C-alpha cells in the first residue's frame, strides 16, 4: 500500500503540474485527471462507493485556482474573488504587495479543496478527518518552491502541492 500511495503521490504531482500548463488546453479534463488520481488513492484505502464522491466534493476547490496568491507578495495582481472579503477583513484593504495575505490566500484555496473531501468522514467512520487540514500545505509548497528556485517556482510549487494532496495518506500506514 505504501508503494502504491507513493507512486500515486508522484503521479499526482505531475498531473497537477499538467493542470497548470498549457500543454493540454481542455481545463476541465486537466482538473478531472487530478481528481481521478486523488480518488484512486482514497479508493485503495477505502474501497467503498462513497469515495467516488471525491470528484464532486473537490471540484470547486480544484477549479478555483489561486489567482495572484502564488506570487507570495511580489505582484499586485487581483485576488481570487472568493476570498477577497475575508482577506480584506483579516489584513485590511488590499495593499499593493503583502506576503502574508498571499500565503493565507494560498492556504484558503488549498482548504477549499481538502475540507469538502473530509466530509466523507460522515459516511466512512475510519476516513481521516484530518485530511481537511491538508489544504494548508498548498501555501508552504509554493513558498518552499520559491526558496528553492525562484525563476521556476510556480512549476515546482505545482509539483509539490500535487504531491502533498496524496502523500499525507501515507501516515495511515506508519
Helices and strands as residue ranges (DSSP letters): H 2-20, H 27-45, G 49-53, H 54-64, G 67-71, H 81-91, H 99-118, G 119-122, G 129-136, H 137-148, G 150-152, H 153-167, G 168-173
